[in-house]
């Protein structure tokens, strides 16, 4: 039975007697955990009036090692190579325009919402640029492919292992193998004590579920909060693990659409990726020449990232890119 009279269901029967209330709180879309840029080494602040390339030198080991001397012989002599590296900077940016009418009639601050959106976009864009250097493939990179819970392949040629029939999460076994190979390759530790690993949630989950990973330490157990890296989850076998949810793959082999959830990671030591800046990222305001009717905010910077060491050119690298196979 329908009860007649005023009601809120129909506008003309009562709903039009009230006005909707606009919340004064701005809601913002959830943002991923962006972790790569914090581990880039600033090579130099270019400043204005410079070229768009920064040439930096890397010193090789001495060609012939020192040895015991014979009293009547002259002192042996050797030399080392100066290996040039090139970091190219470019423009980065994005903008959001709006009209003066929207700003005049809006109850909430248009500029505040635009500012929040642009800062989030800036963080993701620059994290992408840094990540591209951490996972840059080719013969100049080191890779490690997980082939099973206790099977993996380290490569110095940047070519991941194919035809993997045994697949699984990264385990304590693989961490030991990766660290062993990093030490064999003379990769210096990031802070003199530990290596760093930036890993997707599937990698971190795999280590947590590995019963053999008894040496896992949660971050708060070995360092103070102010000394933690953003997103730091824990330490295992001399590697500090940082969880990242923005760019690293959570699927098998780092290929979207593949079966499995085994993830992707990068292990690295000191001086892995260089960061050069001419103009640091900043927010810029523009009012178009239309009597204040159209406005815009943008983030803008001139900068660049570059993988510092290349195994092909330098006979060493500082990063190990880890995937969990592609299967057959």
Buried (B, 14 or more C-beta within 10 A) or exposed (E): EEEEEEEEEEEEEEEEEEEEEEEEEEEEEEBEBBBBBBBBEEBBEBEEEEEBEBEBEBEEEEEEEEEEEEEEEEEEEEEEEEBEBEBEBEEBBEBBEBBBEEBEEEEEEBBEBBBBBBBBBBBBBBBBBBBBBBBBEEEBBBBBBBBBBEBBBBBBEBBBBEEBEEBBBBBBBBBBBBBEBBEEBEBEBBEEEBBBBBBBBBBBBBBEEBEBBEEBEEBEEEBEEEEBBEBBBBBBBBBBBBBBBBBBBBBBBBEEEBEBBBBBBBBBBBBBBBBBBBBEBEBEEEEEEEEEEBBBBBBBBBBBBBBBBBBEBBBBBBBBBBBBBBBE
